[in-house]
Amino acid sequence: FAIQEKLPLIFVVEDNHYGISTPTERFNPYRLNMFNEDHIVKVNARDPFDVFEKSGEAIRKAREGSGPTVLWCDLDRLSSHTSSDDHRVYRSAEDIASMQLRDPISVLAEQLLASGTLAAEEWSAIQQSIVDQVEKDYVKAEAAQDVDPKAVLEGLYVSDDDSRSPLSQNVTAPPVMPQDTM
């Protein structure tokens, strides 16, 4: 439908080659050639410049009315899938080590450091500020009250009399679900 109607959609698939702990090489629809590849763009998601270039092309295509694009981003999952998963059980030490060498943040930082674009002190400060921000956000999230399940749908749809409503622009909006279905 999206292709037929030339909808301005961009789908991003992060392909880390694993479905939790199962390698996907024999099950992955992309590798099995199950898709019309006219709308799929392979992206080396380990390279921020490739991501920037390919996503820019997809955005341009969507804006000019040329239909949807699937950005198939090939990347590494650098750690275990969850806190209850240990990828060392199903991945070799060599695989994990080589994957760590491809970490896009580390690779880009090394390039910027080597070129003199980024100083070691700046990089250390950036890393520390990220650690500090994550800790601050974690503490804030832990202290926050749980969301009332009855309020989950609030603000999901606008009312007919709201000037921001698609209905005020003669566009069909999705139906509003009753609040008591939760």
N, C-alpha and C positions, 0 to 999 in steps of 0.2 A: 504494500500500500504506500509506504513512504517513497519508494522508487517511482511508482506509478504517478503519484501526486506531486513528485519533486519537492517533498517537504524539506525544509532547511534544518535537518537533524544531524547531529554528530554523536555517534556512539563511540565510547572509548572502552576497549577491552584490554585489561591488564593481564597478559599471559605470562605467568611465572613458571609454566611447565609442570605445575603440580595442582591436583585437586586435593587439598589438605596434604596427605602423605602419599598419594598415588600419582606417579608420572603420567602425564596426559598425552605423551607423544603418539600413542596409538588410538586415542579417543578424541583428540582435539579436532573439532569440525574444520578449522582453518587448514590444518595439516592434511586432513582427509579430502581436501578440495570439494567441500560440500556447499560452498558459498559462491555466488556470482562475484567474481573478483573485480568486476568493473567499479565497485563501490567500496572496496577494501584497500586501505593503504597500510602497508607494513611499516612500522616505526621502530627504530632502535631506541627504546626508552631508556637505555643506559647513557644516551648522548643527549643532553639538554638542547643542543643546537638542532638535532634531528627532530626532536619533539616540537620545538618552536617552529621549524620550517614546515613540517607536515601538518601540524594543527593550524598554522596560518593558511595553508592551502585549503584545508577543509572549511575553515571559517569563510574564506573568500568564495568558495564554491557554494556554500549555504546562502550567503548574502546575495549572490547573483542569481539565485533561483535554480541552480543546477542539481538540486536534490541532495539526498543524504550521503554521508560518508561514515564508514566504520574505520576508526583508527585502531589497528591491531598492534598494541604496544608490547614488544618483546622485552622482558626484564627479568631480574632475579628477585626472588623473595629472600632477603638477606638474613632472616631469622626464622625461627620456628613459626608455624601457622598460628598457634595459640599458646597460652601459658601452660596448657596441659599436653602440648606436643613437643617432641624433641627431634628435630630434623637430623640429628646425628645418628638416629636409628636407621633411617632409610636413605641417607646421603653419605657419600664417602667423605673422609677428611680432606682429600684432594679437591673434590667438587666444591666443598664449602670454602676452602682456602682460595681457589681460583675465582669463585663467585665474589668473595670479599674484595679481591683485587679489581673487580669491575664495578664496585660501588660508585654510582655516578657522582655522589657528593664528594667523595674522597678524590676521585679522578679529576673532577673540575677544580677542586681546591688545589690539587698538586699542579695542574696546568697554570692556574692563576698565580700561585706562589712562584713557580719556575719562571714565568714571564715577568714577574715583578709587579703585576697588576694588583696583587694582594700581598700585604706584609704578614709575616708569621704572627705578629702581635695582634693584627686586625682579625686574623682567622681564629686565634684563641679567644678573643673577645666575643666574636660572633658565636662560637660554639658555647661559650659560657652563658651568653644571653639567652640562647635557645634552651639550655638546661634550666636556667632560672625561670623562663617563661612557662615551660612544661610543668615544672614543679608548682608554680603559682596557679596555673590552670587546674592542675590535679587537685590541689587543696581546695580551690573554689568549687569544683565539681563535687567533691566529697562532702562539702558543707551544704550544698544546695538541697532544698527539699525535693522529694520525689514529685513527679508530675501527677496531678489528679487524672486518672484514666478518663473521667467524664469530660475533661477539657482538652483532650488530645486533638480533636478535630476543630477546635476554635481557631478561627483565622484561616482555615484551609480554603474555604470558599467565601466570597464576598456576597453580601445581600444584593437584591435587585436594585435597591435605592442608593447603593454606594456608587459614587461617581467613578471609582476605580473599577467597577464591575464590568466584565465583558458584555453583560446584558445591556448596559447603558450605551454600548457601541454596536448593538444589533449583532452580537456574536453569540453563538450558542455555548452556554457553560455546562459543565458536567452537573448531574443531579446532586443535590445536597442530601447527605445521609442523615437520618434522624439521630439525635444525640443519645437516645436511649438504647441504641443497638450495641453499645459498648459493654 
